[in-house]
Amino acid sequence: MKKLLSVVLMAALLVMALAGCSASGSNEADFKVGFIFLHDENSTYDKNFMDAATAATEKLGLTKDQVMFKTNIPESNECYEAAAELVDAGCDLIFADSFGHESFMLQAAQEFPEVQFCHATGTQAHTAGVANFHNAFASIYEGRYLAGIAAGMKLNDMIANGQITEDQAKMGYVGAYPYAEVKSGYTSFYLGAKSVCPTVTMDVKFTNSWFDIAKEKEAAISLINDGCVLISQHADSEGAPKACEENNVPNVAYNISTISIAPNTALISSAISWQPYFEMIVKNAKEGTEIPTDYCATAAEGAVILTELNAAVAAEGTQEAIDAAEAKLASGELKVFDTATFTVGGQTLTSYMADVDSDEAYTPDTEVVADGYFHESEYRSAPYFDIDIDGITLK
């Protein structure tokens, strides 16, 4: 009888081996991950995700056959179709990178419960109650604040050199849409600049597109013509930095360094490094362990970074000022949205109900001002700071 059982066990192990399995679980070579991108590598936003996905999967030992990219997927049912195709191709984990992809990713997650679906910048995972659907973002407002310090230091340098007067310290900002994500970003950038250059003001122009080279360049030129002496952006092309280089106007970009295309005007860029998050979700999906439902990655995890400071353009002492502020952010001494540093309609903000649990009516549901600051991305990973503060003019 024992001999018969041994033979049966050996046969079972042989079958598992022939099927590409081991006694402990599925063969790692069968694991696949798919990525859905709104644009291709010509978009600085999407290229940032692509580079992180490649670095993370290579670091974890996945082969090219185990990683699938789908590019130029619009925020439409084509996203659901792309996700379904990746499921059919054997993907165990699927990630999408654009806000408008979310509803289609959620639909796919509900239809394919055996696959993990992760999505950047979304708002629904923490209330949807779908176990295999996850949102993620990062505390990029901290990076934008630090980049703002570089901008403010440059303005001070221009004032000291007689290039502008204190009341001419006006920045311009090219924004994609008037969404909370964009407002949170440009407000934190402005507050960083204001922390070192108290007279700074800022004009904002929206392109109503995440990626449009011509519109972003046009918006930057319009801001320059309106008297803006430094330009930043939350838009996904190199249109604005190139306009700045052509007009000799200092520029702070987003996602990638623009020193190579704007050597005479590029200051610095802030960016989210998605590599730590990608490493975590791939590792957890492979091991069958839990992926956080709604995750805000931090600078301490290497998720919020600044690109190289351009010493040829930056004001003296800029790196030291950034380092000092970064240390205070890390210790908690400094809060980006400290309500003592800005006003709304001439008044200090003492209370604000934000739309954290998003619905179609954008109903305010959560008090987010406490202890003297606005608690951005603490109650949900995606930004919900959507306040128009004094000193910033929407054009």
FENDAHU-V788374 format. One record per run of one state. SS is the DSSP state (helix for helix, strand for strand, loop for the rest). FROM is the first residue (numbers start at 0). TO is the last residue. Records with the same first field share a line. If there is no record, write none. Layout:
BEGIN
SS = FROM-TO ; FROM-TO
END
This chain:
BEGIN
loop = 0-0 ; 18-19 ; 22-23 ; 26-26 ; 30-31 ; 36-42 ; 59-62 ; 70-75 ; 88-91 ; 96-97 ; 111-114 ; 120-123 ; 128-131 ; 138-138 ; 160-164 ; 168-168 ; 175-178 ; 194-199 ; 206-211 ; 225-228 ; 234-237 ; 247-248 ; 254-264 ; 272-273 ; 287-292 ; 297-297 ; 301-302 ; 306-316 ; 331-336 ; 341-342 ; 344-345 ; 347-351 ; 354-364 ; 367-367 ; 370-371 ; 374-390 ; 394-394
helix = 1-17 ; 27-29 ; 43-58 ; 63-65 ; 76-87 ; 98-110 ; 124-127 ; 139-159 ; 165-167 ; 179-193 ; 212-224 ; 238-246 ; 274-286 ; 298-300 ; 317-330 ; 338-340
strand = 20-21 ; 24-25 ; 32-35 ; 66-69 ; 92-95 ; 115-119 ; 132-137 ; 169-174 ; 200-205 ; 229-233 ; 249-253 ; 265-271 ; 293-296 ; 303-305 ; 337-337 ; 343-343 ; 346-346 ; 352-353 ; 365-366 ; 368-369 ; 372-373 ; 391-393
END
